[in-house]
């Protein structure tokens, strides 16, 4: 995708099509990956890691997000993803 981004931004239709196909393939790959996490990895993790330990982990993740200037990054990236989704639904 990176190889075709500049040309696509400049209006090269072939580069646009190539970028769009690569992006679509990447989306499919990510969806499959997330599905495997949801249906296999997280199910196994729930069997191995108890509820109290999961709560402790969540607290540690929340603290890590708040430290080192990471506060609000999750929300910003979620907003970017939402905007990209709206754009992709609006394009042909």
C-alpha positions in Angstrom: 0.0 0.0 0.0 2.8 2.4 0.9 4.4 1.9 -2.6 1.2 3.2 -4.2 0.0 5.9 -1.8 1.8 8.9 -3.3 0.8 8.0 -6.8 -2.8 7.4 -5.8 -2.9 10.7 -4.0 -1.6 12.4 -7.1 -4.5 10.9 -9.1 -3.0 7.8 -10.7 -6.0 5.6 -11.3 -3.9 2.4 -11.5 -2.2 3.2 -8.2 -5.6 4.0 -6.7 -7.0 0.6 -7.8 -3.9 -1.2 -6.6 -4.0 0.6 -3.2 -7.7 -0.1 -2.8 -7.2 -3.9 -3.6 -4.3 -4.1 -1.1 -6.3 -2.2 1.5 -9.3 -4.5 1.0 -7.1 -7.6 1.3 -5.5 -6.2 4.5 -8.9 -5.5 6.0 -9.9 -9.1 5.3 -6.7 -10.4 6.9 -7.3 -8.3 10.0 -10.9 -9.5 10.3 -9.8 -13.1 10.1 -7.1 -12.4 12.7 -9.5 -10.7 15.1 -12.0 -13.5 14.6 -9.3 -16.1 15.6 -8.5 -14.0 18.7 -12.2 -13.8 19.6 -13.0 -17.4 19.0 -9.8 -19.1 20.1 -7.2 -17.0 21.9 -9.6 -15.2 24.2 -11.6 -18.3 25.0 -8.4 -20.1 26.0 -7.2 -17.1 28.0 -10.5 -17.0 29.9 -10.0 -20.7 30.8 -6.4 -20.1 32.1 -6.6 -16.6 33.6 -9.1 -16.1 36.4 -11.4 -13.2 36.8 -9.5 -11.4 39.5 -6.2 -11.7 37.6 -8.0 -10.3 34.5 -9.2 -7.3 36.6 -5.6 -6.7 37.8 -4.4 -6.9 34.2 -7.0 -4.4 33.0 -6.0 -2.0 35.8 -2.4 -2.3 34.7 -3.3 -1.7 31.1 -5.3 1.4 32.1 -2.4 2.7 34.2 0.0 2.1 31.3 -2.2 4.0 28.9 -2.3 7.0 31.3 1.5 7.1 31.7 4.1 8.3 29.2 1.7 10.6 27.3 -0.5 7.7 26.2 -3.7 9.2 27.7 -6.5 9.3 25.2 -4.7 7.5 22.4 -7.2 4.6 22.4 -10.1 7.1 21.9 -8.2 9.0 19.2 -7.4 5.8 17.2 -11.0 4.6 17.6 -12.2 8.0 16.2 -9.8 7.6 13.3 -11.1 4.1 12.6 -14.7 5.3 12.7 -13.9 8.1 10.2 -12.1 5.6 7.9 -15.1 3.3 8.1 -17.4 6.2 7.2 -15.2 7.1 4.3 -14.9 3.6 3.0 -18.7 3.2 3.1 -19.1 6.4 1.2 -16.7 5.5 -1.6 -17.6 3.2 -4.5 
